[in-house]
Amino acid sequence: MYLVTVLGNCGLLYLIHLEASLHWPMYYFLALLSFTDIVQCTSIVPKMLSIFWFDHKEISFNACLVQMFFLHMFTGMESGVLMLMALDLYVAICYPLHYTTVLTNSIIAKAGFLTFIRGVILIIPFTLLTKHLPYCNGNIIPNTYCDHMSVAKLSCGNIKVNVIYGLMVALLIGGFDILCITISYTMILRAVVSLSSAEARQKAFSTCTAHICAIVITYVPAFFTFFTHRFGGHMIPIAFTFLWLIYICFCHPP
């Protein structure tokens, strides 16, 4: 599944770069989504496979923090790209005559850069807060990769700030993006329903359906595992680990 994800997304990036007919905002956002998928999987799966294949269960603390940063930062970026794709659909369906003038290459580049910077600014404190916690409760996390709460729970200090900040980031990234997606699709549905042509309505609905499926596949497992990690105290650890591995390995192929 890892090879399928990396090779498939790399092939998609190459195709979008090579084919001039794909040099449109929708495909640029799709390329950004493929890039985030590659980085997310590469930050986790190789280490996971070394654990399973070679019983290499150790990782240095600094390497753990680096893995944590890339995992959470690009998860946030993936959410932002899905939001941008929803806004792209909104402009394409509600303002088709202004599509090429509103979504220029400059605007797309700036939007992608701001999404990246947002993730960096919000996730760096995760790393700093975790790094400065006192650790004396052991050094084994019940997972195949380093995520914020798994590492923070090893601390013998007060991790209330970590928990609160984690919830704030989830709201600032996931909550804000879902709100924008919801508003965009509300406007899209109003525009689609008002179309006089049945063929045009069907085409618009089929375009939206693919994007909605991507949103559901991304957000539902991510939010489920996020909240169970913080509030699912009675959940069996192996069940939580299994859910995250399913999300990483099966929700990111192209």
N, C-alpha and C positions, 0 to 999 in steps of 0.2 A: 504493500500500500504506500510505503514511503517513496519507493522508486516510481510508482505510478504518479504520485503527487508531484514530485520534483520534475520528472521528465515531461509529464503532461503540461504543467504550468510553464516550464521553460519553452516547450514547443509553442504554447499559446502566445507567450511574449515574443518569440521570434516571428511567428506568423503575423501578429499585429504590427510589428516593426517592418516586416517585409512587404506586406500587402497594402498598397496605397488606398484601396477602397475601404480599409478598416481604420483609417486615420480620422476617426470621429470620436466625440467626447465619450460616448457609451463604451467604446472599446478601450479608450485610454483608462477609464475607471476600472474596466475589467482587467487591464494589465496591472494596475495598482493592486487590485484584489489578488491576482495571481502572485505578485511579488510578496505580499504579506503572508500568503499561504506557504510559500517556499521558506521564508525566514522562520515562521512559527514552527513548522515541522522540523526544520534543520536544527533549531535550538533545543529540541526535545528528543526526537526519535533516535538519532545516532547514539546518544548516551543511554537511552532506554534499551536499545538493542545490545549494547555492550554489557549491560546488567544481565540481560536474559541469556546471551550467548557465551560471555566470557566471565560471568560472575564478578564483574568489576563494579562493585557497589560503593566505591568511594569517589568523592568529588571535593576539591578544595573549597574553602569558604568563599574566596573571591570568585572562583569559577561559578559557584552556586549563585552568587549575587548577579553575575553577568547573565547567566541563563534566566534568572528571574526577571531581570530588566527587559531582555529581548522578548520573552514570552508575554509579559503584561503590556509592553509598549506596542507591540504589533497586534495584539488582540484589540487594543483600543483603536489602532489605526484601521484595522479591518472593519470595526464598527463605524468609523468615520467614512470609510469608502462606501459602505452600504448606504449611509445617509446621503452621500453625494450622488450615488446612482439613483436614489429616489428623487432627489431634486432635478437630476437630469431628465428623468421620465416626466416629471411635472412640467418642465419647460417644453419638452418635445411634444407633449400631448395638449397642453393648455395654450401654449404660445408657439406653434410650429413655424410661423413666419419669422419669428425673432430668434429662432434656435441658434443659428450660426453666428448671429451678432452678439447674443448674450453669452453663450458658452464658447468663447474663443480659446485658443491654445494658451494664452497668457492667463486667463481666468482659471482654467483647469490646472495649470502648473501651480498657481498661487493657492488654490483650494487644496491640492494634494500636499503642498509644503506646509500649510497651516495645520492640516490633519496630523502630519508627522510631528511638527513642533508641539502640538497639543499633547500628544502622547509622551514625548520626551519630558516636557515640563511637569506633567502630572505624575509620571512614573518614577522619575529620579528620587523624589522624597521616599517612595517605597524602599529603595535601595539604601538610602541614608538612614532611615528609621530602623531598618532591620540590622544594618551593620553595627549600629551603636547600642543595640540591646545587649544586656548581660546574659551569657549562656552558661548554664550549669545543670541543666536537666537532661543532658545526653546530646547526642549528635546524629540520631537516626530519624529521618522523616519517613512517614508511611506512604511514600510515593516514589515514582520513577524519575522525577524531575523536581526542581526547586521552584515552588511558588511562594508567594508572600506569606500567606497564613501558615503553611506547613512549617516554614523556617521560624516564623515569629513565635509559634507555639512551643518551640524548643527553649525559649527564653525563660529564665526564672524571674524576670522583671515584669513590670506592668506593661501589658501590650494594648491597653485601652486606646491609646492614641493610634496605634496601627489599625485596630478594628474600625475606629471612627473614620480615619482617613481613607481606608479601603472602601467604606460605604459612600463617602463623599465622592471618590473618584468614579465609583460605579454609577452614581447619579449624574455626575458632570459629563461622563462619556456616554454610558449606555442609556441613561434616562433622557439626556438631551437629544441624542441621536434618534431614539425611538419616538420622541415627541415630534421631531422634524419629519421623520418618515410617516408618522400617522397623519400629520397635517397635509403632507404632500399627497398621500394616497386619498385622503378625503376630497381634496380638490381635483385629483385625477378622476376619481369615480364620478364626481359631479359632471366633469367635462365629458367623460365617456358615455354616460347615460344620455346626455343631451345630443349626442351625435345622431344624425338622421339616417346614416347608412348602417345597415346591420353588419355588413362586411367590415366596415371601419371599426365598429364596436368590438367585433370578434378579434380583429387584429390587435387592437389596443389591450383587450383583456388577456390575450395570449402572451403579449410582451410583459404585462404586469405580473402574470402568474409565475413566470420563471424567477423574477426578482423577489417576489413574496416568498417563494419556496427557499431561496437562498437566505432570506432574512430569518425565517422560522428555523432552518437548520442551524444557523449561527447563534441566534439569541437564546433559544429555548434551552439547549444543553449548557450554554455558558452561564446563564443566570441561575439555572438549577444547581449547578455545581458551586457557583459563587455563594449562594445563600445557604446551601447545605454545609459548606465548609465553615460558615460562621455560626449557624444556628442549628445545624443537624448534629448535635452532640451525641445522640444515641445511634447514629448511622454507623454501620460496620465499615471500618477503614478500607477494606478490600473492595467494597461496593463503590465507595467514592472514587478510588483509584481507577477502577474499571470504567466508570462513567467518563472520567476525564480522558482516558486512553481511547475510548470509543469516539469521543468528540474530536481529539487531535488527529487520529488516524483515519477516520471515516467521514468526517465533515469537511475536509479540505481538498479532496481530489478535484481536478478540473471537471 
